[in-house]
Amino acid sequence: MLEMTSDTKVLLWTICGVSWIISIACVKFLLRTNDTFIGTLFWLVVLLIPILGPLFYLGFYNPPSIRPVDQQADHEWTDHGSGNDF
């Protein structure tokens, strides 16, 4: 069996603590969005998983758009620097 030193235990507790702090921040953000109940519930359960939960949330969560789908632009606006800003 693998013996853990006190330094290893401190490192693991630190990583778990940071993970929980990130999870709490993500939950605060998640609860302020207009996501569906099922979507919110799913991500809340994911965020309960130490270390991997916040990584999955930050990597895969796509918050709902503020605008309705029919009012969203089909393409991204870019500034081509034409100089005709006035």
PyMOL Python script that loads the backbone (N, CA, C, O; Angstrom):
from pymol import cmd

cmd.read_pdbstr("""\
ATOM      1  N   MET A   1       0.838  -1.182   0.000  1.00  0.00           N
ATOM      2  CA  MET A   1       0.000   0.000   0.000  1.00  0.00           C
ATOM      3  C   MET A   1       0.880   1.242   0.000  1.00  0.00           C
ATOM      4  O   MET A   1       1.960   1.248   0.591  1.00  0.00           O
ATOM      5  N   LEU A   2       0.419   2.278  -0.658  1.00  0.00           N
ATOM      6  CA  LEU A   2       1.188   3.503  -0.801  1.00  0.00           C
ATOM      7  C   LEU A   2       1.077   4.350   0.469  1.00  0.00           C
ATOM      8  O   LEU A   2      -0.025   4.672   0.913  1.00  0.00           O
ATOM      9  N   GLU A   3       2.197   4.698   1.037  1.00  0.00           N
ATOM     10  CA  GLU A   3       2.255   5.507   2.261  1.00  0.00           C
ATOM     11  C   GLU A   3       2.262   6.987   1.871  1.00  0.00           C
ATOM     12  O   GLU A   3       3.033   7.402   1.007  1.00  0.00           O
ATOM     13  N   MET A   4       1.403   7.772   2.509  1.00  0.00           N
ATOM     14  CA  MET A   4       1.344   9.194   2.211  1.00  0.00           C
ATOM     15  C   MET A   4       2.072   9.971   3.298  1.00  0.00           C
ATOM     16  O   MET A   4       1.858   9.751   4.490  1.00  0.00           O
ATOM     17  N   THR A   5       2.935  10.885   2.865  1.00  0.00           N
ATOM     18  CA  THR A   5       3.642  11.737   3.808  1.00  0.00           C
ATOM     19  C   THR A   5       2.754  12.915   4.168  1.00  0.00           C
ATOM     20  O   THR A   5       1.723  13.147   3.536  1.00  0.00           O
ATOM     21  N   SER A   6       3.155  13.639   5.166  1.00  0.00           N
ATOM     22  CA  SER A   6       2.355  14.800   5.578  1.00  0.00           C
ATOM     23  C   SER A   6       2.343  15.875   4.496  1.00  0.00           C
ATOM     24  O   SER A   6       1.346  16.581   4.343  1.00  0.00           O
ATOM     25  N   ASP A   7       3.438  16.009   3.743  1.00  0.00           N
ATOM     26  CA  ASP A   7       3.476  16.986   2.651  1.00  0.00           C
ATOM     27  C   ASP A   7       2.470  16.629   1.556  1.00  0.00           C
ATOM     28  O   ASP A   7       1.816  17.507   0.993  1.00  0.00           O
ATOM     29  N   THR A   8       2.353  15.345   1.264  1.00  0.00           N
ATOM     30  CA  THR A   8       1.403  14.899   0.247  1.00  0.00           C
ATOM     31  C   THR A   8      -0.028  15.153   0.708  1.00  0.00           C
ATOM     32  O   THR A   8      -0.869  15.573  -0.086  1.00  0.00           O
ATOM     33  N   LYS A   9      -0.310  14.902   1.986  1.00  0.00           N
ATOM     34  CA  LYS A   9      -1.645  15.148   2.520  1.00  0.00           C
ATOM     35  C   LYS A   9      -1.997  16.633   2.467  1.00  0.00           C
ATOM     36  O   LYS A   9      -3.125  16.995   2.132  1.00  0.00           O
ATOM     37  N   VAL A  10      -1.044  17.480   2.793  1.00  0.00           N
ATOM     38  CA  VAL A  10      -1.286  18.934   2.741  1.00  0.00           C
ATOM     39  C   VAL A  10      -1.554  19.364   1.310  1.00  0.00           C
ATOM     40  O   VAL A  10      -2.444  20.178   1.066  1.00  0.00           O
ATOM     41  N   LEU A  11      -0.801  18.831   0.364  1.00  0.00           N
ATOM     42  CA  LEU A  11      -1.001  19.175  -1.038  1.00  0.00           C
ATOM     43  C   LEU A  11      -2.388  18.735  -1.513  1.00  0.00           C
ATOM     44  O   LEU A  11      -3.080  19.492  -2.193  1.00  0.00           O
ATOM     45  N   LEU A  12      -2.791  17.517  -1.158  1.00  0.00           N
ATOM     46  CA  LEU A  12      -4.110  17.035  -1.568  1.00  0.00           C
ATOM     47  C   LEU A  12      -5.239  17.853  -0.952  1.00  0.00           C
ATOM     48  O   LEU A  12      -6.221  18.157  -1.630  1.00  0.00           O
ATOM     49  N   TRP A  13      -5.113  18.212   0.316  1.00  0.00           N
ATOM     50  CA  TRP A  13      -6.136  19.041   0.958  1.00  0.00           C
ATOM     51  C   TRP A  13      -6.182  20.432   0.339  1.00  0.00           C
ATOM     52  O   TRP A  13      -7.259  21.015   0.208  1.00  0.00           O
ATOM     53  N   THR A  14      -5.040  20.964  -0.038  1.00  0.00           N
ATOM     54  CA  THR A  14      -4.993  22.278  -0.683  1.00  0.00           C
ATOM     55  C   THR A  14      -5.682  22.231  -2.044  1.00  0.00           C
ATOM     56  O   THR A  14      -6.460  23.123  -2.380  1.00  0.00           O
ATOM     57  N   ILE A  15      -5.398  21.200  -2.820  1.00  0.00           N
ATOM     58  CA  ILE A  15      -6.020  21.056  -4.135  1.00  0.00           C
ATOM     59  C   ILE A  15      -7.535  20.915  -3.995  1.00  0.00           C
ATOM     60  O   ILE A  15      -8.288  21.534  -4.747  1.00  0.00           O
ATOM     61  N   CYS A  16      -7.982  20.108  -3.041  1.00  0.00           N
ATOM     62  CA  CYS A  16      -9.421  19.941  -2.820  1.00  0.00           C
ATOM     63  C   CYS A  16     -10.062  21.251  -2.350  1.00  0.00           C
ATOM     64  O   CYS A  16     -11.176  21.572  -2.763  1.00  0.00           O
ATOM     65  N   GLY A  17      -9.377  22.002  -1.500  1.00  0.00           N
ATOM     66  CA  GLY A  17      -9.900  23.283  -1.031  1.00  0.00           C
ATOM     67  C   GLY A  17     -10.055  24.281  -2.154  1.00  0.00           C
ATOM     68  O   GLY A  17     -11.074  24.965  -2.248  1.00  0.00           O
ATOM     69  N   VAL A  18      -9.045  24.368  -3.010  1.00  0.00           N
ATOM     70  CA  VAL A  18      -9.117  25.274  -4.160  1.00  0.00           C
ATOM     71  C   VAL A  18     -10.240  24.834  -5.102  1.00  0.00           C
ATOM     72  O   VAL A  18     -10.962  25.664  -5.655  1.00  0.00           O
ATOM     73  N   SER A  19     -10.374  23.524  -5.274  1.00  0.00           N
ATOM     74  CA  SER A  19     -11.443  22.990  -6.121  1.00  0.00           C
ATOM     75  C   SER A  19     -12.814  23.389  -5.585  1.00  0.00           C
ATOM     76  O   SER A  19     -13.689  23.769  -6.363  1.00  0.00           O
ATOM     77  N   TRP A  20     -13.019  23.309  -4.270  1.00  0.00           N
ATOM     78  CA  TRP A  20     -14.303  23.687  -3.688  1.00  0.00           C
ATOM     79  C   TRP A  20     -14.560  25.183  -3.819  1.00  0.00           C
ATOM     80  O   TRP A  20     -15.700  25.591  -4.035  1.00  0.00           O
ATOM     81  N   ILE A  21     -13.529  26.002  -3.692  1.00  0.00           N
ATOM     82  CA  ILE A  21     -13.693  27.452  -3.852  1.00  0.00           C
ATOM     83  C   ILE A  21     -14.121  27.779  -5.286  1.00  0.00           C
ATOM     84  O   ILE A  21     -15.006  28.606  -5.503  1.00  0.00           O
ATOM     85  N   ILE A  22     -13.484  27.120  -6.259  1.00  0.00           N
ATOM     86  CA  ILE A  22     -13.863  27.323  -7.661  1.00  0.00           C
ATOM     87  C   ILE A  22     -15.288  26.834  -7.894  1.00  0.00           C
ATOM     88  O   ILE A  22     -16.057  27.470  -8.615  1.00  0.00           O
ATOM     89  N   SER A  23     -15.639  25.704  -7.283  1.00  0.00           N
ATOM     90  CA  SER A  23     -17.003  25.173  -7.423  1.00  0.00           C
ATOM     91  C   SER A  23     -18.039  26.151  -6.877  1.00  0.00           C
ATOM     92  O   SER A  23     -19.081  26.357  -7.498  1.00  0.00           O
ATOM     93  N   ILE A  24     -17.767  26.746  -5.741  1.00  0.00           N
ATOM     94  CA  ILE A  24     -18.700  27.700  -5.144  1.00  0.00           C
ATOM     95  C   ILE A  24     -18.880  28.920  -6.053  1.00  0.00           C
ATOM     96  O   ILE A  24     -19.996  29.410  -6.228  1.00  0.00           O
ATOM     97  N   ALA A  25     -17.780  29.403  -6.628  1.00  0.00           N
ATOM     98  CA  ALA A  25     -17.873  30.539  -7.549  1.00  0.00           C
ATOM     99  C   ALA A  25     -18.686  30.161  -8.790  1.00  0.00           C
ATOM    100  O   ALA A  25     -19.486  30.960  -9.276  1.00  0.00           O
ATOM    101  N   CYS A  26     -18.481  28.949  -9.297  1.00  0.00           N
ATOM    102  CA  CYS A  26     -19.228  28.491 -10.466  1.00  0.00           C
ATOM    103  C   CYS A  26     -20.710  28.330 -10.145  1.00  0.00           C
ATOM    104  O   CYS A  26     -21.557  28.644 -10.980  1.00  0.00           O
ATOM    105  N   VAL A  27     -21.032  27.850  -8.954  1.00  0.00           N
ATOM    106  CA  VAL A  27     -22.435  27.698  -8.547  1.00  0.00           C
ATOM    107  C   VAL A  27     -23.094  29.065  -8.463  1.00  0.00           C
ATOM    108  O   VAL A  27     -24.233  29.222  -8.905  1.00  0.00           O
ATOM    109  N   LYS A  28     -22.411  30.053  -7.909  1.00  0.00           N
ATOM    110  CA  LYS A  28     -22.975  31.403  -7.842  1.00  0.00           C
ATOM    111  C   LYS A  28     -23.276  31.934  -9.241  1.00  0.00           C
ATOM    112  O   LYS A  28     -24.330  32.527  -9.468  1.00  0.00           O
ATOM    113  N   PHE A  29     -22.353  31.723 -10.176  1.00  0.00           N
ATOM    114  CA  PHE A  29     -22.577  32.157 -11.550  1.00  0.00           C
ATOM    115  C   PHE A  29     -23.722  31.374 -12.183  1.00  0.00           C
ATOM    116  O   PHE A  29     -24.574  31.949 -12.860  1.00  0.00           O
ATOM    117  N   LEU A  30     -23.740  30.063 -11.962  1.00  0.00           N
ATOM    118  CA  LEU A  30     -24.751  29.192 -12.557  1.00  0.00           C
ATOM    119  C   LEU A  30     -26.152  29.560 -12.091  1.00  0.00           C
ATOM    120  O   LEU A  30     -27.089  29.542 -12.889  1.00  0.00           O
ATOM    121  N   LEU A  31     -26.309  29.886 -10.836  1.00  0.00           N
ATOM    122  CA  LEU A  31     -27.627  30.211 -10.310  1.00  0.00           C
ATOM    123  C   LEU A  31     -28.138  31.566 -10.796  1.00  0.00           C
ATOM    124  O   LEU A  31     -29.330  31.847 -10.673  1.00  0.00           O
ATOM    125  N   ARG A  32     -27.275  32.401 -11.339  1.00  0.00           N
ATOM    126  CA  ARG A  32     -27.692  33.704 -11.872  1.00  0.00           C
ATOM    127  C   ARG A  32     -28.046  33.646 -13.355  1.00  0.00           C
ATOM    128  O   ARG A  32     -28.532  34.635 -13.903  1.00  0.00           O
ATOM    129  N   THR A  33     -27.816  32.513 -14.017  1.00  0.00           N
ATOM    130  CA  THR A  33     -28.117  32.407 -15.440  1.00  0.00           C
ATOM    131  C   THR A  33     -29.575  32.031 -15.645  1.00  0.00           C
ATOM    132  O   THR A  33     -30.259  31.641 -14.698  1.00  0.00           O
ATOM    133  N   ASN A  34     -30.045  32.145 -16.862  1.00  0.00           N
ATOM    134  CA  ASN A  34     -31.413  31.787 -17.227  1.00  0.00           C
ATOM    135  C   ASN A  34     -31.470  30.397 -17.837  1.00  0.00           C
ATOM    136  O   ASN A  34     -32.267  30.148 -18.742  1.00  0.00           O
ATOM    137  N   ASP A  35     -30.646  29.502 -17.357  1.00  0.00           N
ATOM    138  CA  ASP A  35     -30.607  28.140 -17.867  1.00  0.00           C
ATOM    139  C   ASP A  35     -31.844  27.382 -17.402  1.00  0.00           C
ATOM    140  O   ASP A  35     -32.510  27.799 -16.454  1.00  0.00           O
ATOM    141  N   THR A  36     -32.154  26.270 -18.065  1.00  0.00           N
ATOM    142  CA  THR A  36     -33.304  25.459 -17.678  1.00  0.00           C
ATOM    143  C   THR A  36     -33.052  24.798 -16.326  1.00  0.00           C
ATOM    144  O   THR A  36     -31.909  24.694 -15.882  1.00  0.00           O
ATOM    145  N   PHE A  37     -34.122  24.355 -15.678  1.00  0.00           N
ATOM    146  CA  PHE A  37     -33.992  23.716 -14.369  1.00  0.00           C
ATOM    147  C   PHE A  37     -33.153  22.445 -14.461  1.00  0.00           C
ATOM    148  O   PHE A  37     -32.285  22.209 -13.620  1.00  0.00           O
ATOM    149  N   ILE A  38     -33.407  21.634 -15.473  1.00  0.00           N
ATOM    150  CA  ILE A  38     -32.670  20.376 -15.626  1.00  0.00           C
ATOM    151  C   ILE A  38     -31.192  20.650 -15.903  1.00  0.00           C
ATOM    152  O   ILE A  38     -30.320  19.973 -15.358  1.00  0.00           O
ATOM    153  N   GLY A  39     -30.915  21.630 -16.740  1.00  0.00           N
ATOM    154  CA  GLY A  39     -29.521  21.986 -17.021  1.00  0.00           C
ATOM    155  C   GLY A  39     -28.800  22.485 -15.784  1.00  0.00           C
ATOM    156  O   GLY A  39     -27.656  22.109 -15.526  1.00  0.00           O
ATOM    157  N   THR A  40     -29.475  23.337 -15.018  1.00  0.00           N
ATOM    158  CA  THR A  40     -28.888  23.851 -13.779  1.00  0.00           C
ATOM    159  C   THR A  40     -28.652  22.716 -12.791  1.00  0.00           C
ATOM    160  O   THR A  40     -27.595  22.646 -12.164  1.00  0.00           O
ATOM    161  N   LEU A  41     -29.622  21.836 -12.650  1.00  0.00           N
ATOM    162  CA  LEU A  41     -29.481  20.711 -11.733  1.00  0.00           C
ATOM    163  C   LEU A  41     -28.331  19.793 -12.143  1.00  0.00           C
ATOM    164  O   LEU A  41     -27.564  19.334 -11.296  1.00  0.00           O
ATOM    165  N   PHE A  42     -28.216  19.531 -13.436  1.00  0.00           N
ATOM    166  CA  PHE A  42     -27.118  18.700 -13.936  1.00  0.00           C
ATOM    167  C   PHE A  42     -25.761  19.301 -13.577  1.00  0.00           C
ATOM    168  O   PHE A  42     -24.888  18.602 -13.064  1.00  0.00           O
ATOM    169  N   TRP A  43     -25.581  20.600 -13.847  1.00  0.00           N
ATOM    170  CA  TRP A  43     -24.292  21.231 -13.573  1.00  0.00           C
ATOM    171  C   TRP A  43     -24.021  21.360 -12.082  1.00  0.00           C
ATOM    172  O   TRP A  43     -22.862  21.335 -11.668  1.00  0.00           O
ATOM    173  N   LEU A  44     -25.062  21.498 -11.264  1.00  0.00           N
ATOM    174  CA  LEU A  44     -24.857  21.516  -9.817  1.00  0.00           C
ATOM    175  C   LEU A  44     -24.329  20.170  -9.330  1.00  0.00           C
ATOM    176  O   LEU A  44     -23.449  20.124  -8.470  1.00  0.00           O
ATOM    177  N   VAL A  45     -24.855  19.086  -9.869  1.00  0.00           N
ATOM    178  CA  VAL A  45     -24.370  17.751  -9.500  1.00  0.00           C
ATOM    179  C   VAL A  45     -22.935  17.565  -9.979  1.00  0.00           C
ATOM    180  O   VAL A  45     -22.111  17.003  -9.258  1.00  0.00           O
ATOM    181  N   VAL A  46     -22.631  18.030 -11.184  1.00  0.00           N
ATOM    182  CA  VAL A  46     -21.264  17.919 -11.710  1.00  0.00           C
ATOM    183  C   VAL A  46     -20.291  18.689 -10.826  1.00  0.00           C
ATOM    184  O   VAL A  46     -19.181  18.220 -10.572  1.00  0.00           O
ATOM    185  N   LEU A  47     -20.695  19.861 -10.357  1.00  0.00           N
ATOM    186  CA  LEU A  47     -19.807  20.686  -9.535  1.00  0.00           C
ATOM    187  C   LEU A  47     -19.553  20.091  -8.150  1.00  0.00           C
ATOM    188  O   LEU A  47     -18.636  20.528  -7.454  1.00  0.00           O
ATOM    189  N   LEU A  48     -20.344  19.109  -7.743  1.00  0.00           N
ATOM    190  CA  LEU A  48     -20.109  18.442  -6.462  1.00  0.00           C
ATOM    191  C   LEU A  48     -18.939  17.463  -6.520  1.00  0.00           C
ATOM    192  O   LEU A  48     -18.438  17.042  -5.477  1.00  0.00           O
ATOM    193  N   ILE A  49     -18.502  17.098  -7.714  1.00  0.00           N
ATOM    194  CA  ILE A  49     -17.383  16.173  -7.873  1.00  0.00           C
ATOM    195  C   ILE A  49     -16.083  16.953  -7.658  1.00  0.00           C
ATOM    196  O   ILE A  49     -15.784  17.875  -8.417  1.00  0.00           O
ATOM    197  N   PRO A  50     -15.312  16.589  -6.633  1.00  0.00           N
ATOM    198  CA  PRO A  50     -14.074  17.331  -6.372  1.00  0.00           C
ATOM    199  C   PRO A  50     -13.101  17.259  -7.551  1.00  0.00           C
ATOM    200  O   PRO A  50     -12.967  16.216  -8.191  1.00  0.00           O
ATOM    201  N   ILE A  51     -12.445  18.342  -7.823  1.00  0.00           N
ATOM    202  CA  ILE A  51     -11.404  18.526  -8.829  1.00  0.00           C
ATOM    203  C   ILE A  51     -11.936  18.391 -10.250  1.00  0.00           C
ATOM    204  O   ILE A  51     -11.776  19.319 -11.043  1.00  0.00           O
ATOM    205  N   LEU A  52     -12.559  17.274 -10.601  1.00  0.00           N
ATOM    206  CA  LEU A  52     -13.035  17.079 -11.971  1.00  0.00           C
ATOM    207  C   LEU A  52     -14.289  17.898 -12.278  1.00  0.00           C
ATOM    208  O   LEU A  52     -14.477  18.328 -13.416  1.00  0.00           O
ATOM    209  N   GLY A  53     -15.142  18.119 -11.289  1.00  0.00           N
ATOM    210  CA  GLY A  53     -16.375  18.872 -11.505  1.00  0.00           C
ATOM    211  C   GLY A  53     -16.134  20.275 -12.047  1.00  0.00           C
ATOM    212  O   GLY A  53     -16.689  20.636 -13.084  1.00  0.00           O
ATOM    213  N   PRO A  54     -15.307  21.082 -11.357  1.00  0.00           N
ATOM    214  CA  PRO A  54     -15.032  22.416 -11.898  1.00  0.00           C
ATOM    215  C   PRO A  54     -14.340  22.387 -13.260  1.00  0.00           C
ATOM    216  O   PRO A  54     -14.576  23.259 -14.096  1.00  0.00           O
ATOM    217  N   LEU A  55     -13.487  21.386 -13.484  1.00  0.00           N
ATOM    218  CA  LEU A  55     -12.819  21.289 -14.790  1.00  0.00           C
ATOM    219  C   LEU A  55     -13.830  21.014 -15.904  1.00  0.00           C
ATOM    220  O   LEU A  55     -13.776  21.645 -16.960  1.00  0.00           O
ATOM    221  N   PHE A  56     -14.753  20.073 -15.672  1.00  0.00           N
ATOM    222  CA  PHE A  56     -15.786  19.801 -16.672  1.00  0.00           C
ATOM    223  C   PHE A  56     -16.684  21.014 -16.882  1.00  0.00           C
ATOM    224  O   PHE A  56     -17.031  21.343 -18.016  1.00  0.00           O
ATOM    225  N   TYR A  57     -17.061  21.676 -15.796  1.00  0.00           N
ATOM    226  CA  TYR A  57     -17.931  22.849 -15.899  1.00  0.00           C
ATOM    227  C   TYR A  57     -17.256  23.949 -16.713  1.00  0.00           C
ATOM    228  O   TYR A  57     -17.849  24.487 -17.648  1.00  0.00           O
ATOM    229  N   LEU A  58     -16.030  24.277 -16.362  1.00  0.00           N
ATOM    230  CA  LEU A  58     -15.326  25.357 -17.066  1.00  0.00           C
ATOM    231  C   LEU A  58     -15.016  24.984 -18.509  1.00  0.00           C
ATOM    232  O   LEU A  58     -14.907  25.861 -19.366  1.00  0.00           O
ATOM    233  N   GLY A  59     -14.873  23.695 -18.782  1.00  0.00           N
ATOM    234  CA  GLY A  59     -14.546  23.259 -20.135  1.00  0.00           C
ATOM    235  C   GLY A  59     -15.747  23.082 -21.049  1.00  0.00           C
ATOM    236  O   GLY A  59     -15.644  23.302 -22.256  1.00  0.00           O
ATOM    237  N   PHE A  60     -16.890  22.685 -20.486  1.00  0.00           N
ATOM    238  CA  PHE A  60     -18.015  22.304 -21.334  1.00  0.00           C
ATOM    239  C   PHE A  60     -19.279  23.128 -21.155  1.00  0.00           C
ATOM    240  O   PHE A  60     -20.173  23.041 -21.996  1.00  0.00           O
ATOM    241  N   TYR A  61     -19.395  23.917 -20.105  1.00  0.00           N
ATOM    242  CA  TYR A  61     -20.631  24.669 -19.891  1.00  0.00           C
ATOM    243  C   TYR A  61     -20.731  25.800 -20.894  1.00  0.00           C
ATOM    244  O   TYR A  61     -19.795  26.579 -21.075  1.00  0.00           O
ATOM    245  N   ASN A  62     -21.881  25.876 -21.540  1.00  0.00           N
ATOM    246  CA  ASN A  62     -22.153  26.928 -22.512  1.00  0.00           C
ATOM    247  C   ASN A  62     -23.405  27.662 -22.040  1.00  0.00           C
ATOM    248  O   ASN A  62     -24.516  27.171 -22.241  1.00  0.00           O
ATOM    249  N   PRO A  63     -23.243  28.843 -21.406  1.00  0.00           N
ATOM    250  CA  PRO A  63     -24.423  29.527 -20.869  1.00  0.00           C
ATOM    251  C   PRO A  63     -25.393  29.922 -21.971  1.00  0.00           C
ATOM    252  O   PRO A  63     -24.982  30.170 -23.104  1.00  0.00           O
ATOM    253  N   PRO A  64     -26.676  29.981 -21.644  1.00  0.00           N
ATOM    254  CA  PRO A  64     -27.664  30.372 -22.653  1.00  0.00           C
ATOM    255  C   PRO A  64     -27.461  31.817 -23.079  1.00  0.00           C
ATOM    256  O   PRO A  64     -26.999  32.655 -22.305  1.00  0.00           O
ATOM    257  N   SER A  65     -27.815  32.085 -24.321  1.00  0.00           N
ATOM    258  CA  SER A  65     -27.677  33.431 -24.863  1.00  0.00           C
ATOM    259  C   SER A  65     -28.690  34.366 -24.221  1.00  0.00           C
ATOM    260  O   SER A  65     -29.775  33.948 -23.819  1.00  0.00           O
ATOM    261  N   ILE A  66     -28.320  35.630 -24.132  1.00  0.00           N
ATOM    262  CA  ILE A  66     -29.217  36.633 -23.586  1.00  0.00           C
ATOM    263  C   ILE A  66     -30.319  36.956 -24.589  1.00  0.00           C
ATOM    264  O   ILE A  66     -31.467  37.178 -24.202  1.00  0.00           O
ATOM    265  N   ARG A  67     -29.978  36.982 -25.865  1.00  0.00           N
ATOM    266  CA  ARG A  67     -30.946  37.305 -26.905  1.00  0.00           C
ATOM    267  C   ARG A  67     -31.681  36.045 -27.368  1.00  0.00           C
ATOM    268  O   ARG A  67     -31.125  34.947 -27.334  1.00  0.00           O
ATOM    269  N   PRO A  68     -32.936  36.214 -27.803  1.00  0.00           N
ATOM    270  CA  PRO A  68     -33.637  35.080 -28.406  1.00  0.00           C
ATOM    271  C   PRO A  68     -32.930  34.631 -29.681  1.00  0.00           C
ATOM    272  O   PRO A  68     -32.232  35.420 -30.318  1.00  0.00           O
ATOM    273  N   VAL A  69     -33.109  33.378 -30.047  1.00  0.00           N
ATOM    274  CA  VAL A  69     -32.396  32.808 -31.191  1.00  0.00           C
ATOM    275  C   VAL A  69     -32.688  33.576 -32.466  1.00  0.00           C
ATOM    276  O   VAL A  69     -31.778  33.766 -33.274  1.00  0.00           O
ATOM    277  N   ASP A  70     -33.928  34.031 -32.685  1.00  0.00           N
ATOM    278  CA  ASP A  70     -34.265  34.726 -33.922  1.00  0.00           C
ATOM    279  C   ASP A  70     -33.632  36.110 -34.026  1.00  0.00           C
ATOM    280  O   ASP A  70     -33.614  36.696 -35.109  1.00  0.00           O
ATOM    281  N   GLN A  71     -33.110  36.645 -32.914  1.00  0.00           N
ATOM    282  CA  GLN A  71     -32.461  37.950 -32.938  1.00  0.00           C
ATOM    283  C   GLN A  71     -30.939  37.862 -32.911  1.00  0.00           C
ATOM    284  O   GLN A  71     -30.267  38.894 -32.935  1.00  0.00           O
ATOM    285  N   GLN A  72     -30.390  36.674 -32.861  1.00  0.00           N
ATOM    286  CA  GLN A  72     -28.942  36.523 -32.829  1.00  0.00           C
ATOM    287  C   GLN A  72     -28.368  36.692 -34.230  1.00  0.00           C
ATOM    288  O   GLN A  72     -28.997  36.318 -35.219  1.00  0.00           O
ATOM    289  N   ALA A  73     -27.172  37.258 -34.302  1.00  0.00           N
ATOM    290  CA  ALA A  73     -26.520  37.469 -35.587  1.00  0.00           C
ATOM    291  C   ALA A  73     -26.040  36.132 -36.150  1.00  0.00           C
ATOM    292  O   ALA A  73     -25.660  35.232 -35.402  1.00  0.00           O
ATOM    293  N   ASP A  74     -26.063  36.016 -37.475  1.00  0.00           N
ATOM    294  CA  ASP A  74     -25.598  34.792 -38.124  1.00  0.00           C
ATOM    295  C   ASP A  74     -24.079  34.731 -38.213  1.00  0.00           C
ATOM    296  O   ASP A  74     -23.513  33.655 -38.403  1.00  0.00           O
ATOM    297  N   HIS A  75     -23.428  35.856 -38.081  1.00  0.00           N
ATOM    298  CA  HIS A  75     -21.973  35.888 -38.182  1.00  0.00           C
ATOM    299  C   HIS A  75     -21.417  36.848 -37.133  1.00  0.00           C
ATOM    300  O   HIS A  75     -22.148  37.644 -36.543  1.00  0.00           O
ATOM    301  N   GLU A  76     -20.140  36.755 -36.923  1.00  0.00           N
ATOM    302  CA  GLU A  76     -19.479  37.593 -35.928  1.00  0.00           C
ATOM    303  C   GLU A  76     -19.046  38.902 -36.578  1.00  0.00           C
ATOM    304  O   GLU A  76     -18.524  38.897 -37.693  1.00  0.00           O
ATOM    305  N   TRP A  77     -19.258  40.028 -35.886  1.00  0.00           N
ATOM    306  CA  TRP A  77     -18.872  41.325 -36.396  1.00  0.00           C
ATOM    307  C   TRP A  77     -17.369  41.497 -36.269  1.00  0.00           C
ATOM    308  O   TRP A  77     -16.795  41.166 -35.231  1.00  0.00           O
ATOM    309  N   THR A  78     -16.730  42.006 -37.300  1.00  0.00           N
ATOM    310  CA  THR A  78     -15.293  42.279 -37.260  1.00  0.00           C
ATOM    311  C   THR A  78     -15.046  43.674 -37.783  1.00  0.00           C
ATOM    312  O   THR A  78     -15.761  44.152 -38.664  1.00  0.00           O
ATOM    313  N   ASP A  79     -14.050  44.317 -37.252  1.00  0.00           N
ATOM    314  CA  ASP A  79     -13.649  45.646 -37.692  1.00  0.00           C
ATOM    315  C   ASP A  79     -12.494  45.495 -38.658  1.00  0.00           C
ATOM    316  O   ASP A  79     -11.425  45.009 -38.286  1.00  0.00           O
ATOM    317  N   HIS A  80     -12.700  45.902 -39.878  1.00  0.00           N
ATOM    318  CA  HIS A  80     -11.661  45.757 -40.888  1.00  0.00           C
ATOM    319  C   HIS A  80     -10.760  46.983 -40.997  1.00  0.00           C
ATOM    320  O   HIS A  80      -9.892  47.051 -41.866  1.00  0.00           O
ATOM    321  N   GLY A  81     -10.975  47.945 -40.110  1.00  0.00           N
ATOM    322  CA  GLY A  81     -10.103  49.124 -40.114  1.00  0.00           C
ATOM    323  C   GLY A  81     -10.228  49.962 -41.363  1.00  0.00           C
ATOM    324  O   GLY A  81      -9.221  50.422 -41.901  1.00  0.00           O
ATOM    325  N   SER A  82     -11.445  50.171 -41.838  1.00  0.00           N
ATOM    326  CA  SER A  82     -11.616  50.917 -43.086  1.00  0.00           C
ATOM    327  C   SER A  82     -11.357  52.414 -42.884  1.00  0.00           C
ATOM    328  O   SER A  82     -11.104  53.133 -43.851  1.00  0.00           O
ATOM    329  N   GLY A  83     -11.418  52.878 -41.654  1.00  0.00           N
ATOM    330  CA  GLY A  83     -11.176  54.286 -41.391  1.00  0.00           C
ATOM    331  C   GLY A  83     -12.402  55.131 -41.564  1.00  0.00           C
ATOM    332  O   GLY A  83     -12.324  56.345 -41.377  1.00  0.00           O
ATOM    333  N   ASN A  84     -13.531  54.559 -41.910  1.00  0.00           N
ATOM    334  CA  ASN A  84     -14.774  55.286 -42.102  1.00  0.00           C
ATOM    335  C   ASN A  84     -15.653  55.183 -40.851  1.00  0.00           C
ATOM    336  O   ASN A  84     -16.807  54.759 -40.923  1.00  0.00           O
ATOM    337  N   ASP A  85     -15.096  55.571 -39.724  1.00  0.00           N
ATOM    338  CA  ASP A  85     -15.816  55.454 -38.462  1.00  0.00           C
ATOM    339  C   ASP A  85     -16.791  56.595 -38.232  1.00  0.00           C
ATOM    340  O   ASP A  85     -17.612  56.514 -37.319  1.00  0.00           O
ATOM    341  N   PHE A  86     -16.729  57.666 -39.036  1.00  0.00           N
ATOM    342  CA  PHE A  86     -17.571  58.848 -38.788  1.00  0.00           C
ATOM    343  C   PHE A  86     -18.710  58.898 -39.726  1.00  0.00           C
ATOM    344  O   PHE A  86     -19.521  59.821 -39.663  1.00  0.00           O
TER     345      PHE A  86
END
""", "prot")
cmd.dss("prot")
cmd.show_as("cartoon", "prot")
cmd.util.cbc("prot")
cmd.orient("prot")
